[in-house]
């Protein structure tokens, strides 16, 4: 196979592994390869292209995730389609354009190799070693005995009443004036995002999103047929002049924002910034969807009043979640909204899934009532503080001059920027080989463009592992800076 690779990301705009995947995919779609054809081994293709084997492995993983090839241990990698000469596969009904766009977005996201011993600093997934398994199991068993069989039937689509009471009480502690009947429970903040977007926007409408931002909100928007409009993030938060310019557009229906422990940047906006943002939203008459998914994870500094607590115009919908503070499998999030929007949110939710898992919600309500959740948070915050400080100390000790990073007061993530015009996506294969995983900045941009930023998390790794991972990443960055002289090509954060 002949390839034309642009190895300078500043000029080529795409990581090498994506270029390889795209060229193989083109050959398959143009029928140069039949279904069942065997591709070169990773070793063979890496030798042919003079690239790291992990680079080819990432390309094959991307193709496999798209359903274009399949790999079998001991046999190799084979083309799954399209078949030559016409086949049943070629006559399959096509998926909708919305789904196709969503698939294309997913294919553009980085695929992480599974190098042995690689330090997982790429994902915002709580460390399973910190899950309160025994205490939650006891509570779950208790509610199943006390409340079944009612818990095993369809429940209220708005959510378990006792848990709504508990969530409302916790929000009031954060100065958010909300009653239990203004809380809609959902399957994590992810479903909450989809419900809030559907509440105000129809296919073809635009929504304002921070950039960089949480990748799943982009996927949700694409899947709903919405057009995201980027509002640039600064170190102090959203660029307010850009916010006003975008929200004044009649086709833009809402703003989605993460003002506390931002994903991916880890930053928290000031009180003045929050007040200014609310003033702009009020002038423009646009709702603001606030994602407070890590609101329970502050481990340093003084809390800043939430947008929902400061809101006087009734334009804020506040999302919260237990997926990051407890464990993802609990699948419980909550939307706090003004009363006039609650019925619509419940109708949308009921049309989606009828009701939530009542046993899990009842158990969580009991878990909170017995003080187990607060005890868990006390331990978790202590551990996160220690891990974050270890990560920041390692960055200060290991990173070459010119590399900068944020210093979060809570949550799980740090945003790092390299000083040169280098796409951090091009560092990923080398980082995997060196034994560390990170999330390149391109995955947090609407168009996936090259980025000199990357996200590091301290969710899944302990202090010693974080130090080892930072040292490995620093070696990769130094090597790239040494091998690539300064260029003038613009690479975004």
N, C-alpha and C positions, 0 to 999 in steps of 0.2 A: 504494500500500500504506500502511495506517495502522499505526503502531507506538506502543507505550506503553513508553517507556524511562525507567528510573530512573538518572540520571546520577551520583548520589552513591553510590559503592561502599560507603561505610560503612553506608548504609541498604539498598541494593539487593542487596548480597552477590555480584554477578557483574559482570565487566567489560562495558562497553557492547557490544563486538563479539560477546560470547557471547549477550547479550540479543537482538541483531539476528538472529544465527544461529538461536537457539531459536524466535523468532517466525516466521521464514521456514520453518523446518522444520515447525512446527505447521501452517502453511497448506498445505504440500505433503502432509503426512500426512492432513490432513482433506479432501483432494481439492479444495481451493480452486484449486490449480494442477494442470493435466494434465502428464503426461510430455511433454517437448519445449517447454514454455512458456518464454519468454525472460524472465529477470529484468531489472530496471532495471540500467543500467550503474552502475559504481562511482561515477562522477561524479554521475549523476542521484540516486542514493540518498543519497549523502553530502550533496548540496545539500538534498534533501528533509528529512533528519533533522538538518541543521546539525551534522554531525560531520566529523572528518577523513577524507579518502578512504582512508587506511591502516586506519582502523577498519572500514570496510565491506569493504575487501580482506581483512582478517583473518577477518571473518565468512564471506565467500565461500570462503576457503581452508579453514575448518573444515567447511563443508558439503561441499566437494569431497573432503576427506579422508575424510568419512563415506560417500562414494559417492552423495550426494543430488543434487548438481549437477555439471556439468562446464563448464569454461570453454575457449573456443577463441579464440586471439588474432585480433583483427579481426572476430569474430562476436559475442562476448558470452558470457554465462553462462546455461545452460539447465538446466531440471529433468530429472533422469534418472528419477525415479519418486517415488511409485507412479503408474502409468498409470490413466486414468479408464476406467470401464466394465468392469473386469476384464481381465486380460492374463496372459500366461505368467509375468510377474514376480510377480503376485499369488498364483500357485499354487506358487511355489518352496518346497521344504521349508525350514522355519525352522532357523536355526542353534541350537545348544544354548544353554541359559540361561547357562552359564559363558562361552561365547564372546560372547554378547550383553552380559554384564556387562563383559567385557574391552573390547569395542567402545565401550561407554558411557564407560568410564574413559579410553580413548584420545581420544575426542571432547572430553572435558573439559580435556585438556591444551592449553596455549597453542600457537597456530600462529604461526610467526615469518615476518614479511614479508621480502622480499628487496630492501630498499631499496639502491640503488646506493651503494657505499662504506660501508655500515654496518659498524661495527667488531664482529666476532663475539666477544662476551664471554658467550655464552649456553650454550655446549656444552663438555663435557669430552672433546674430541677432540684428540689431539696434532696439532701443526702439521706438515703434510706436508713442509714444507721441512726438517724435522729428521729425517726417516726415513733410516736408514743404507742407502739403496737399493743402492749399488754393492757394499758389503761383504756384504750379505745375499744379493744375487744370485750373487756368486761362490761363497758357501758352498752355496747351493741347487744350483747347477750341479754342484758337486763331489760332493755326496751322491747326486745323481741318477745320476751316472756310476759312482760307487763301489758303491752299494747297490741300484740297480734290477736286475731288475724286482720284487724283493721289496717295495720301498717302494710300488709301485703296486697291491699287493693289499690286501685287508682286513688290518688290523693287530690287535694286542692291544687289546681294548676298554679296558684300563687305561692304555694309552698307550705310546709308544715307550720301551723300557727305558733307553736312554742319556739321554733327556730326564728321565725320572723320577729317575735317578741325579743329574743336574745340579740339578734342582729341590730334591731332598732335601739335597744338599750346601749349596745357598744358604740353605735354611731352617735348617740346623744352624749356619751362620755367624751367624744371628739368634737363636741359643740355643733354637731349636725342635727338640726331640729327636725326629727322625722318620727312618725308614728308607725306602729307595726303594719297598719293597713296601707302604708306608703312604700312598703318593701315587697319586691317581687324576687323570689328565689329562682335560681337557674343553675344549669350545669356548668359551673365555673364562670369566671369572667369572660371566657371566650364566647359562650352562648349569650351572655349579657351584652357584649359588643354587637353581635349580630342583631339582637332584638332592638337595641337602641338605634342602630343604623336604619333598620327597616321601619322604625317608628316615624322617621322624618324624611327618608329618601326613597325614591323609586328608581328602578333601572333607568340609566341614562343621566340621573342627577349627579352632581358633584358633592364631594365632602372634603373638608380641609383636614389634612393630616400633617403632623410634625414630620420633619425629615432631618436626621434619621428617626425612625420609629420602629415600634414592635412589628415584626414581620407578619404575624398572624392577622393583624388588623388590615394589612394590605390584601392578604389572601381573602379575608372575609369580604372586603369591598369588591374585589374582582368577581368573587362568586355570586354576589348580589347584583352585578351589573352596574356598579357605581364607578364614577370616575374620580379617583383621588387627586387632589390639588395639593402640592407640597408647600408647606410653610417652613422656612429654614429655622433650625435650632441654633441658638448661640450658647455660650457657656452659662449665661444668666437665664436661659429659657427661650421660649419662642420669641422670634423677632416680632415685636408688637406692631410695627408699621406694616409688615407683611400680613399679619393677622387681620388688621383692619381692611387692607386692600382686598384680601381674598374674601372675607366675610361680607363685604358690601356687594359682592357679585350675586345676582338673584338666583343663579343656578347652583350656588353653594348652599347646602341645606343645614350644615352643622360643622362643629369643630370637635375633633377627638384629641385629647391631650393626656399626658402622664406628668403632672407637675411635681410629684413626690417620688424620689428614687427612680428617675426616668429610665426606661428601657429603650435603647441600650446604654445611655450615657451615665446613669447613676446619679445625676444631679437633682437638686431640689430647688425650686424657684422661691424667691423672696416674697414677703408679704406685700410689698409695693407692686411687684410684678403681677401677683395674683389679682390685686385690686384693679390694676390697669387692664388686665385681660378681661375681667368681668365687666368693666365699663365699656370696653369695645363691643363685647357680645351684646350688651344691653342696647347700645346705640344701633347695632346692626339687626337686633331682634333675632339672633341665631342661638339655638341651644348649644350647650357645651357638654360633651360626654367626657367625664373625668374618670380615668382608670386608676383606682386606688388599690391595685392588686397586692401591693406590698406594704399597705399602710400599717400593719401590725408589726413590722420588722425594723422599726427604728432602734438603733443600738448606741447612737451618739448624738449629741447636740439637742437643741430645744425644738420641739415640734412647731411647725408653721401651720396656722389655721387652714383647713382645706378650702377649696373653692366652694364646696357645698355649704360650709359653715359661714362663708362670707357672702354668699349669694343673696341678693335682695330682690332680684327680678324673677326668680323662679325658673331660671333657664338652665340650671345645672342638673344633670343626672349623674349620680355617683355610683360607680361600680366598685365592689369589693369582692374578695375571694379568699377561700381557705386553702387553695391548692398549693400556694407557696409557703404559707405559715404552718400548715398541718401536714398534708400529703396530697398529691394530685388525685389519687383514687377516690377521695371523698366526693369530688365533683360537685361542690357547692359554691356558688357565687351569689351575689345579691345586687339588685338595682334599687337604689333609693331615688324616688322621683316625686314630683308634686302630684297631688291626688288626681288631677285631670288626665294625667298620662297613664296612670296605673291600669285602668280598665283596658286601654289599648295594648299595653305591654302583656297583660294576662291573656288577652285574645290572641295575640301573636304567638305567645308561648304555647297555649293550648293547641293551636293549629300546627305547631311544630312537633310536640311530644306528649300531649295529653297531661302528663304530670311528671314530677321528679321521683327519685327513689325515696320513699317515705321512711324506710328503716334507717338509711344513712342520715337523713335530716333529723329524725327523732333522736338518734344516737348523738349527733353533734350538739343538738340542743341540750341534752343531758350532760354531755361532756363539758359544755360551757357552764351550765348551772352548778355543777359540782366543783368548779374551780380548776378542773384539769387543764383546760385550754390555757388559762393564764399561767399556770405552773409550767406548762410546756413552753410558752413564749418566753418566760424568764430564762429558762435554760438555753433555748435556741438563740435568743439575742446575745447572751454571753458568749456562745460559741462563734456566732457570726462576727461579733466585735473582735474576737481573737484572730479569726481567720482573715478578716479585712486588714487588720493591722499588720499581720504577717505578710500579706500580699503587698501592701503599700511599702513596707520596709524592704522587701525583696526587689520591688521595682526601683526604689531609690538606690539600692546597692548594685543592681545588675544592668540596668538599661543604659545604653550609650547616650552621650550628650545630645540634647535636642528632642528626645522622646518625652512626651508629656502625657499626663493621665489625670483623671478626676479622682476626688477623694469623697466617696459617699458616706452619708451618716446613717444609712440603713439599706435594706434590700440585699441584693446578691451580686451586683455588677459594677465594674469599673470600665471606663472608656479610655482607650490608649490611642495616641496618634504618633506616627513616625514622622521625622522631620523632612524626609525626601519625597519626591513625586513617585511613590511606589504604591501599587495596588496591593493591599494586604492579602487579597485573595491569592496572589501569586506566592505568598509566603506559606500558604497552608500545607502544601505537600511536604515542604522541607520541615515544617514544624511537626507534622505527624511523624516523619522519620526521626526527628530529634526527640520525640516523646511527649508532645504537648498538643492539645486541641484548643482552638479559639474560634470565635465567630467573626469572620471578616466583615468590615463595614459595608461592603456592597449589598449584603443581604438585608440591610435596614434602609436602603434607598428604593424609591418607587421604580426607578428604571434599572436598578442593579448596576449602576455605573461604578467605575473604579473608585476606591476610597482608600485614603491613607489612615483611616481609623480602624479599630477592631475592639470587640468586646471581650473582656475577661471576666469570668465569674468565680466566686469562691463558695458556690453552693454545694458542690459534690466532692471537693477535695479538702483534706486537712492541711494544717500549717506546713508540715514537712513536704507534702506533695506540692503545695503551692510554691514553695521556695524552689523546688526542683523544676517545676514547670516554667517559672519565670526565668530561671537560669538558662533553660533550653531555648526559650523564645528569644531571650537576649542574644544568644549566640547566632540564631538564625537572622535576626535583624542586623546585627553587626556584619555578618557575612554579606548580606544583600547590600548594605550601605557601602561596604568596601568594594564590592564587585560592580556596583552601578554608580558611576559619578553623577553628580547633581544634574538634573534635567530641568527644563523649563515647562514641561508638560504639566497641565493642571490636573491634580488628582484630588477629589473632594474628600471632606471628612465623612 
